[in-house]
Amino acid sequence: RPQASVLALCGRASAPGSLMPALATPLKRDHDSLWDHGEWTTWFNVDHPGGNGDHEHLDAIRFYFKDKVCERPTRIEARTTDWVPAQNTGQVVHASLQEGFWCLNKEQPAGKTCLNYAVRFLCPIGKFWSPWSKWSVCSAECGKTGVQTRIRTCLAESHLDLHCNEATEEGRLCIGPSCSGCDSCMCEDHVLHGMVSLADGAPAAEATVYMQSETLKLLTESDSNGGFRIPGVCPDGNYRQRFLAIKFTAMNKPYIVKNPVDKVRRIGQSVILCCKAVGNPAPAQYLWYHNGTLLDSSVYKYNSKLVLRNLNIDQAGEYFCKASNDAGSVKSQAAKLSVIASDEASCDPRPESYFIRLPHDCFQNATNSFYYDVGKCPANTCTGKIDQGLQCKDRAIYCCGVSKMEIREISCSGYTLPTKVAVECGCSMCTEIKMTVQGRATAADNGEPIRFGHIYLGNNRISMTGYKGTFSVHIPADTERLVLTFVDRLQKFVNTTKVLPFNKKGGAVFHEIKLLRKKAPVTLESSETNTIPLGDMEGDDPIAELEIPPNTFYRQNGELYTGKVKASVTFLDPRNISTATAAQSDLNYINEEGDMLPLHTYGMFSMDFTDETATESLNAGKVRVHLDSAQVRIPEHLQQMKLWSLNPETGLWEEEGDLKPDQSTRRKREERIFLVGNMEIRERRLFNLDVPESRRCYVKVRAYRSERFLPSEQLEGAVISLINMEPASGYSSNPRAWGRFDSAVTGPNGACLPAFCDEQRPDAYSAYILASLGGEELEAVPSSPRLSPNAVGVPQPYLNKLNYRRTDHMDPRIKKTAFSITVVRPSPGTAGESNGPIYANENLRECEQAHYSAAHFRFYRVERDRYDYNTVPFNENDPMSWTEDYQAWWPNPMEYRACYTKVKINGPQEVNIRSRNMGGTHPYTVGKLYGIRDVRTIRDMEQPNLSTACLEFKCSGMLYDQDRVDRTLVRIIPQGQCYRESVNSMLQEYLVNHLPLAVNNESGEYTMLAPLDPLGHNYGIYTVTDQNPSIAKEIALGRCFDGTSDGTSRVMKSNVGIALTFNCVEREVVQQSLFQSLQNSPRQRERTRIRRQQRDICNRQAKMRRVTQSRSSPRVQCTPTD
């Protein structure tokens, strides 16, 4: 709604925020002067010198102590809690009669922080200002805009100079008189009717309508219903009556849709960096920065594109753009430009060390370990063939990779194992990859799957969830921030917008999406005032409540709605830690400078209003939210509390307005203080009570394949989540609620997660950290019975300061998949705290680039009884590590096909089974090893002499050149005294009908040429194709365990979907231990024989008693004797 602009013209005064010593020392005046007239307030101390400093603001004092400070105090006095006057402390402080007193830590000498100050104010007695004069005549000419002014006088100006430091004159905009001359065409007997509406259809009351002529001419204003009538105006001159419908569009901040990308160039070449933002209105200005310094637009002549010609070394670095429109600004992601000499190699030719684990029967005496260094080349961007002309993104992207490999023979127990070792790195075209996110969408309360829900990217529906809530979404190229909205088509759950981290190196990342169940609707009367509480924690008051005035609801076309309203308001209460994973978005916003900053939430609420039949969605205006200040335990947050709404397209929160102290009388709770904010319920239905939080650190976390924690066994693609806990009153380390939820995906150097921290109070903030990979939870390092700094990854004494605790620290029955820490901001001068795992906000780059030896927290995958070996090394968590080679286990980096077969063992013991996979029919690979897989059978809990295993083998199909098919020769070898008992008849028939047929002369193993077709559980073969090898293997393994082609299980079902059956007996012991030799002595053998006979007799007698005896019959105990 348009409002008059008021211009405040101040009289003489000192500038607000002047240095305290100049203001705190009172001027010497006569004792009887008006300067000393008045009454001093009590001393106030509402803040402590933590965070940025000590802030004793008048707004905060008036909030906590109503009616204790007059509206216009005449003096301010500040002292420390030790009663030292502020002007005698030597510190830099500030004071203002309008704002209060403050001291900033950053302005103090190095190593010093602000003292703790208290303030009091002198309040005058009597009036000091005259009434305002009448408004002056409008200064504008006819038909134009001008200014009206009015003045007042300070009655005590000669005595109270400081008290008179307020506006003595103010102004407002006005319209001049109507012009008598004609400056536009008019049509007699014509009338123009119109209707002005807002973006959601609501009427736009008091909208001004102008005629565009030589100068804008005000014609009329719209009425309360948005309508207007203008006589004498005809748009086309043909009709005497015309109607115009005008609809305003909402103003939106810009949002980056295209970020500049990393590039490598040589000296003397040219490059173009591109940036694109959208908004309403469209961004009118683009600024470019190099290493944080603004580039001169008059020199570089840039717009949304920056062209750099004849490059030199000094122009290397990071570049980002800043786009602006009338609503605000936004900054892009930074792109790295590398500039190298014309004769310099763009890749280091020397491979880095990369250790692979060898089979259990391949111990290396030379290194005294089971590991072998095969080397790797980091997939950094390099310079290759440059396109003709400048392109925003190079058509061909070049990366460093393996350019030369050598075959090495590794000596093992009874055999040699071939492997290929990287010996030289070079620049070549990057491996083409696909980026996907997969996961499962379920209810936050009971895990109910969201069946056939819709998934939106922006306004476009791109996918659906399956029957079990599973989903898979392909990520478009150049995506920097993936924002997906999950919509339940049955409307049982709240629409949920998530910002999902993904692996930019390709592959799939698995996410668990939790949706809040909608609250059951309540019926409201639209003509009455309605109140809805927010928060239903048992034993605690609501955090806030909604107040809906009468006659507030209206239809989508703007008409006022009267009648009954069905209202469903779902509140996400941060006092319940189990709701943290259901938090919407990633709790970030864009500030005025265009930077993305974090928010600390006090609760989110989703509102759904419909008519009585629940067929039409209703809007609402003038809704008020009242926040109970007693629920805000951090005093400085009360002054910063704002109301936000979520933009579902960007996943960013946008400010709706401030929350201010409620001056009205609150029914039934007059003794409690509330903050109140106003909002309108239109197209956005999700709101948030949040505070911008600047006290931030970063936590370094790595994930590993096993608890050996070797650098080469780091896992990429693991999702690390951090739940920030809000401190209770007094900054206790025992938190009462969560305040933020963040996630990140591990790369080759782990992950850095943002976390709140406090510089002054180490125990202020704590956090829970958990990790998962492909839906499988990873374990944290234990903290009891003994805390090991070497295992945790953090040295002492810093580890004790962080108060590391795994979730099962006090109760071993609890899961071991998370840990809690106190987020202690590192002290710059303290040894052992400058090298992780906590990094200050300004040291994010150090956190991201930290060496493996730097302190970090650790998760690890519980090692299963299985082993994988590839002749051509490949990290399944890093698709960029794929190498073009005929012996590569995975021939296509865009599509990974996993194959498993189910093997049953009849025998008393669990057995290791190996698949040895070699080229079978391809001329380049025949007889050459692709890799081996080892797995241990799982014993059936009901049948003691039965165990089963799901064994991976290399699928048949095209090799990397996609030229010719190879039928993999697979040898399945149980490691023990075993013989082949049976083969699945359908599998055998398939192999016979699809020649060639492998020879099976060895009874203790089975050989086959792997089928080309994706056979199913009826054959005992399980095949799954996916963009991520780990996901493909996990799904195939789950189907194999279940013995079906479409199900999944984590429990082995031993008698269904079997391909092979072996019969294995216990191995004969060649060498006996001392205990075995004693047990096998003649006397001991005789005793054992007698005991066995007596035990058999007792068992037969017991069976007979169970058949013949009644319940009242006496029991007979049979005990074997020597």
Stockholm file with secondary structure:
# STOCKHOLM 1.0

chainA/1-1122         RPQASVLALCGRASAPGSLMPALATPLKRDHDSLWDHGEWTTWFNVDHPGGNGDHEHLDAIRFYFKDKVCERPTRIEARTTDWVPAQNTGQVVHASLQEGFWCLNKEQPAGKTCLNYAVRFLCPIGKFWSPWSKWSVCSAECGKTGVQTRIRTCLAESHLDLHCNEATEEGRLCIGPSCSGCDSCMCEDHVLHGMVSLADGAPAAEATVYMQSETLKLLTESDSNGGFRIPGVCPDGNYRQRFLAIKFTAMNKPYIVKNPVDKVRRIGQSVILCCKAVGNPAPAQYLWYHNGTLLDSSVYKYNSKLVLRNLNIDQAGEYFCKASNDAGSVKSQAAKLSVIASDEASCDPRPESYFIRLPHDCFQNATNSFYYDVGKCPANTCTGKIDQGLQCKDRAIYCCGVSKMEIREISCSGYTLPTKVAVECGCSMCTEIKMTVQGRATAADNGEPIRFGHIYLGNNRISMTGYKGTFSVHIPADTERLVLTFVDRLQKFVNTTKVLPFNKKGGAVFHEIKLLRKKAPVTLESSETNTIPLGDMEGDDPIAELEIPPNTFYRQNGELYTGKVKASVTFLDPRNISTATAAQSDLNYINEEGDMLPLHTYGMFSMDFTDETATESLNAGKVRVHLDSAQVRIPEHLQQMKLWSLNPETGLWEEEGDLKPDQSTRRKREERIFLVGNMEIRERRLFNLDVPESRRCYVKVRAYRSERFLPSEQLEGAVISLINMEPASGYSSNPRAWGRFDSAVTGPNGACLPAFCDEQRPDAYSAYILASLGGEELEAVPSSPRLSPNAVGVPQPYLNKLNYRRTDHMDPRIKKTAFSITVVRPSPGTAGESNGPIYANENLRECEQAHYSAAHFRFYRVERDRYDYNTVPFNENDPMSWTEDYQAWWPNPMEYRACYTKVKINGPQEVNIRSRNMGGTHPYTVGKLYGIRDVRTIRDMEQPNLSTACLEFKCSGMLYDQDRVDRTLVRIIPQGQCYRESVNSMLQEYLVNHLPLAVNNESGEYTMLAPLDPLGHNYGIYTVTDQNPSIAKEIALGRCFDGTSDGTSRVMKSNVGIALTFNCVEREVVQQSLFQSLQNSPRQRERTRIRRQQRDICNRQAKMRRVTQSRSSPRVQCTPTD
#=GR chainA/1-1122 SS CCCCCEEEEECSCCCTTCBHHHHHSCCCCCTTSGGGCSEECCCBCCCCSCTTEEEEEHHHHHHHSTTSSCSSCSEEEEEETTCCBGGGSCCCEEEETTTEEEEEGGGSCTTCCCCCEEEEEEECSSCCBCCCCCCCCCCCCTTSEEEEEEECCBTTTTTCTTTTCSEEEEEEEEECCCCSSCCSCCCTTCEEEEEEECTTSCBCTTCEEEECSSSCEEEEECCTTSEEEEETCCSSSSCSEEEEEEECCCCEEEEEEECCCCEEEETTCCEEEECEEEEESCCCEEEEEETTEECCHHHHCCSSEEEECSCCGGGCEEEEEEEEETTEEEECCCEEEEEECTTSCSSCSSCBCCEEECCTTCCBTTTTBSEEECCBCCCCBCCCCCCSSCCSSCSSCEEEEEEEEEEEEEECSSSEEEEEEEEEEEEEECCCCCEEEEEEEEETTTCCBCTTCEEEETTEEEEECCTTSEEEEECCTTCSSCEEEEECTTCCBCCEEEECCCCTTSEEEEEEEEECBCCCCEEEETTSCEEEEECCCTTSCCSEEEEECTTCEECTTSCBCCSEEEEEEEEECTTSGGGGGGCCTTSEEECTTSCEEEEEEEEEEEEEEEETTSCSBCEEEEEEEEEEGGGCCSHHHHHHCEEEEEETTTTEEEEEEECEECCSCCTTCTTSCEEEEEEEESSCCEEEEEEECCCEEEEEEEEESSTTCCGGGBCSSCEEEEEEEEEETTTEEEEEEEEEEEEEECBTTBEEEEEECBSSCTTSCEEEEEEEETTEECEECCCSSSCCHHHHTCCTTHHHHHTCEETTSSCTTSCSSEEEEECBCCCTTSTTSSSSSEEEGGGHHHHHTCCTTSCCEEEECCCCSEEEEESSCCCTTCGGGCCCCTTCSSSCTTCEEEEEEEEEEESSSCCEEEEEEEBCSCTTTBTCEEEEEEEECEECSSCTTEEEEEEEECCCEECTTSSSEECCEEEEEESSEEEEEEECHHHHHHHHHSSCCCCCCCTTSEEEECCSSCCCTTTTEEEEEESSHHHHHHHHHHHHHHTSSSCCCSSCCTTSSCCEEEEEECCCCSSCCHHHHHHTSHHHHHHHHHHHHHHHHHHHHHHHHHHHCCTTSCCCCCCCCC
#=GC SS_cons          CCCCCEEEEECSCCCTTCBHHHHHSCCCCCTTSGGGCSEECCCBCCCCSCTTEEEEEHHHHHHHSTTSSCSSCSEEEEEETTCCBGGGSCCCEEEETTTEEEEEGGGSCTTCCCCCEEEEEEECSSCCBCCCCCCCCCCCCTTSEEEEEEECCBTTTTTCTTTTCSEEEEEEEEECCCCSSCCSCCCTTCEEEEEEECTTSCBCTTCEEEECSSSCEEEEECCTTSEEEEETCCSSSSCSEEEEEEECCCCEEEEEEECCCCEEEETTCCEEEECEEEEESCCCEEEEEETTEECCHHHHCCSSEEEECSCCGGGCEEEEEEEEETTEEEECCCEEEEEECTTSCSSCSSCBCCEEECCTTCCBTTTTBSEEECCBCCCCBCCCCCCSSCCSSCSSCEEEEEEEEEEEEEECSSSEEEEEEEEEEEEEECCCCCEEEEEEEEETTTCCBCTTCEEEETTEEEEECCTTSEEEEECCTTCSSCEEEEECTTCCBCCEEEECCCCTTSEEEEEEEEECBCCCCEEEETTSCEEEEECCCTTSCCSEEEEECTTCEECTTSCBCCSEEEEEEEEECTTSGGGGGGCCTTSEEECTTSCEEEEEEEEEEEEEEEETTSCSBCEEEEEEEEEEGGGCCSHHHHHHCEEEEEETTTTEEEEEEECEECCSCCTTCTTSCEEEEEEEESSCCEEEEEEECCCEEEEEEEEESSTTCCGGGBCSSCEEEEEEEEEETTTEEEEEEEEEEEEEECBTTBEEEEEECBSSCTTSCEEEEEEEETTEECEECCCSSSCCHHHHTCCTTHHHHHTCEETTSSCTTSCSSEEEEECBCCCTTSTTSSSSSEEEGGGHHHHHTCCTTSCCEEEECCCCSEEEEESSCCCTTCGGGCCCCTTCSSSCTTCEEEEEEEEEEESSSCCEEEEEEEBCSCTTTBTCEEEEEEEECEECSSCTTEEEEEEEECCCEECTTSSSEECCEEEEEESSEEEEEEECHHHHHHHHHSSCCCCCCCTTSEEEECCSSCCCTTTTEEEEEESSHHHHHHHHHHHHHHTSSSCCCSSCCTTSSCCEEEEEECCCCSSCCHHHHHHTSHHHHHHHHHHHHHHHHHHHHHHHHHHHCCTTSCCCCCCCCC
//
